[in-house]
Amino acid sequence: MRHLMSPLDFSVEELDKLLDLANDIEKYPDKYAHVCDGKRIATLFYEPSTRTRLSFEAAMMNLGGKVLGFSSASSSSAAKGESVADTIRMASCYADIAAIRHPKEGAPLVASMVSSIPVINAGDGGHQHPTQTLTDLLTIRSLKGRLDHLVIGLCGDLKFGRTVHSLIEALSRYAGVYFVLISPEELRVPSYITEGMRQDNIPYKEVERLEDAIPELDLLYMTRVQKERFFNEEDYVRMKDFYILDKVKMELAGPDMLVLHPLPRVNEIAVEVDSDPRAVYFKQVQYGVYVRMALILTLLELEV
């Protein structure tokens, strides 16, 4: 039995196989419509979520399976003090696979250690968000045709952004990837990540101005400044509008540069950018369903 806690839990070869399966699901959805008949996924979400929770639920229902779970800690027995370990033991009696989102880093890992069903980390604090990374990889590979030899700009909250941390780890394994880390000093990528990049000879640079970086990028990954990760309102208000991608900045970008965003956005991407063909963040949402379908099939070891 396998779990997914980090993108690194899959080798590059296994990732390629998973993405191939997701592309096949995209092309031939009817072939997979009943593979999970009689199966259930438990979505145990201790933190609010729209995209990730609905994506998991849509993925399981598209495969013919059913869904159960909760959408906030307050609507579960966590409000009574039940531990994550006890919750997953209980859910294991009802479901065949579980997806857990939790504000505490490492909580899904704790659950996986006592679970009798596969557990998927659906986001833990500011740490990891592996299924968003799988979504990002599928989006990039499907639209760019490759995951190697790319100049990738990561912009915004790089300190607390778990999607950024997971994506750097995953893409660092591909040849010729160069990272441009765009953030104010207060929201830079944590030092443990940049130290690891240096040790592994992963090329990167840190810049503060988006305008300076955007002309050289193959891909711009925008992130929001996350209010829920800040300790005080004053710091959040000071940082929240540091980067706003608009039409003027998009004119500086190359004709083939893609703009991704894990969503939700607040105001870091102007609505006027949505009509630009290089803006693919809503396509990204659809790819998220395909890749989660592929992941469910892989962890349940189901074949068509």
N, C-alpha and C positions, 0 to 999 in steps of 0.2 A: 504493500500500500504506500502510495506517494502523496505528499502534500506539496503545496506551493507557497513558500514564505518569501522568496526572493527570486528575481529573474535568473540569478546565478544557479538556482536549483536545476535548471535545464542546461545541458551543454549546447554549444552552437549548432551541432547536428540535430539535437532534439528540438531546438527552437525552429530550425528550418522546416523540420517535419511538421511541427505544430502549425506554422504559418501556411505551409502547403495545404494542410487539412482545412484551415480556415478559408483559403481561397477556393477550395473545392466546394465547401459549404455555400459560399457566396454564389458560385456558378450553378450548383445543383441542389437548391434547398429542399426540394421534394424528396430527394434520396435520403435525407436525414430526419424527415418529419416524425418518424415513429421509433427512432433508435432508443429513446429514453422512456418509452411507454412503461408505466408502473414504477418509475424512479421519481424520487423527490429530492429537491435541494432545500436546505435550511439557510435562509439569509439572516444572519444574526448581526444586526447593525446597531452598535452602541453609540454611533455618531450619525447625525443627519446625512443623507445622501439622496440624490435624485438619479443621476446617470448610472452610477455603479450598481446600485441596488436594482433599478429597473432593467439594466442591461443583463445582470445575472438571471433575473426572473424571466425576461424575454427569451434569453438563450435557452433556458431549461424548457420553457413552454414550446419554443420552436422545435425542440427535439422530441416533443410529445410527453414530457415529464410535468410534474406538479411542483408547487412552491409553498413553503410555509416559513414562518419566521416573525421577526419584529423589526421595527424601523427606528427605534430609539431605546436607550437604556431605561428611560422612565416608563416605557410600556412593557418591560420585561421584569423577571424576578431579580434582576440586578438592583432594582430599586429597593428590594427587601434585603439586599446584601449577599445574594447568591454569587459565588465565584465563577469566573470564566470556565474553569476546569469542570465544575459541576454542571454548568449550562451545556457544554459540549457533550458531556456524558449523557445528559438527558436528551439532547437533540439527536444523538447517535441512535437512540431507540426509535426515532420517528422518520429519519431521513437517511439517504444514501451518500450524501456529500454535503459539505457546509461551506459557506463563504462568510468570513467574519471581518467586520470593520470595528476598530476600537481606538479610543484616543490615547491609550497607553502603548508605548513601544514594546513589542515583544509579546503582547497578549495573545495574538493568533498562534505564536510559537508555543506558548504554554498550553493552549488548547490542543494543538496537534500532538503534543507529547502524551496526552491521555485519551485521545479520540480513537474510536474504532471505525471511523469513516474518514475519507480524505478531507482535509481542511485547506481552504484557499484563503490567503491573506488578502483581504479586500481594502487594505489600508490601515496602518497602525501608527498613529501620531504623526510626527514629522519624519518618520523612519523610511518605510518602504510602501510602494503601491504597485506590486508586480503585474497585476492584470491591466492596469493602465499602461504599463510599459509594453506589454504584449500588444495592446491596442496600437500604441505609437509605432512599434516595429512593423506591424502589419500595414499600417497606413503609409509609412515611409517606403517600405519595400514595394507595395502595390502601386504607388504613385510615382516613385523615383526609379523603380526597377532594381534597386540595390540597397544594401545596408553598409557598404564599405565606401571608402574614398569620398567622404562628405565633409563639408564645413558646416558645423551645427552651432547655431547661436541659441543659448538658453538665457532668457531674459525675465527679470522680475525678482520674486522672492526665492532666491536660491538657497537660503539658509534653512527655512522651514518646509520648503517644497518637496514633499516625499516623491512626487512624480519625477522631479529633476534628479534626485539621488539615484532612483532606480534606473532611469534612462541612461545616466552616465555610466553606471556599472555595466549595463547590458551592451551599450554601443562601444565601450572600451575594448571589447573582445574582437571587434572587426577592424581589418587593416585600413590604414589611411584616413581614420576619422580624426578631425581636428575640432576641438571645442573652443568656442568663444563664450566666456561667462560674463554676462552683462547684468550688473547689479550695483546698487549703492554699497558702500563699504559695510554698512550695518547688516546687509542681507546677503553677504557673500556665501558661496558654498562652504560648508564646514571644513575645517582644516584637515580632518581625518580623510576626507574624500580627495582633496587636492594633494595631500601627501602620498596617498595611494596611487594617484595618477602619475606623480613624479617618479615614484619607485618603479612603476610599470612602463615608464617612458611614453606615456600618453600625452601628446602635444595639446597644450591649451594656453589661453591667455585670458586675463581678467581686465575688463574695461567697464567704464561707467556710462558712457554715452551710447545710446542705441544708434544714433545717426552715424557714428564713426564705424560701427561694426556691420551694419546692414548690407552695404554694397558687396561684401565678400561672401555672404552666406548662401548655402544651398537650401538651408532650412532654418526657420526661426520658430523656436518653441517659447511662446509667451506663457507667463503664469500670473495669477493674481497675487496681490499682497494679502495674506490670510489673516483676517481680523482675529479669528479664533486662536491663533498661535501667539498673539502678542500679550504681554503681561499688563500693559496699560494702554489706554485709549489714545493718549497723547502721541506715543511713538507710532501707532497705527495711522493716525490722521496725517502725521508728518510724511509718512512713506507711501501712502496708498495711491497717490497720483504721480509717482516718480516717473513712471513710463506709461505713455499712451500711444499706441500704434494707430496712426491715421493715414489718410490718403497721401499727405505730403511726405511722410516717412516711407510709405510704400513705393513712391516714385524713385527713391534711392536704391531700391532692391532690383535684383536681376529678374528677367522675365520668367525664369523657371523656379524662383525661390518659393518654397511652400511655407505657409504659416499654420502651425499647429497650436492647440491650446487644450489642456485637459478638462477645462470647464469646471465649475461655472465661471464665467467672466463677470466682472463688475463694470469697470470702465477702462480697463487697460487696452482693450481693442475697440476703437470707435465703430459704431454700427455701419458707417459708410464703407468699411473695409469688407463687410460680409459679401458684397456683390463682386469683389475681386476674385477672379478664377484661381488665384494663388492661395486664397483663404480656404482651408480644407478642414476646419475644426468640426463642422457638422458632419462631413463625410467620416471623420474620425470616430464619431459616436456610433455610426452604423458598423464600422469595422470592429468596434468593441463588442458588438453582439456576436459577430462571426467568430472572433478569437476566443470568446468565453464559451461558445458552443464547442469549439475544438478542444478547449481545455477540459471541459466537463467530460467529453468523450474519452480523452486521453487518461485522465485520472481514474475514471470508472472502468478503463480498459475495455471499452465497447467499440466494436467495429461494424461497419456496414456490410 
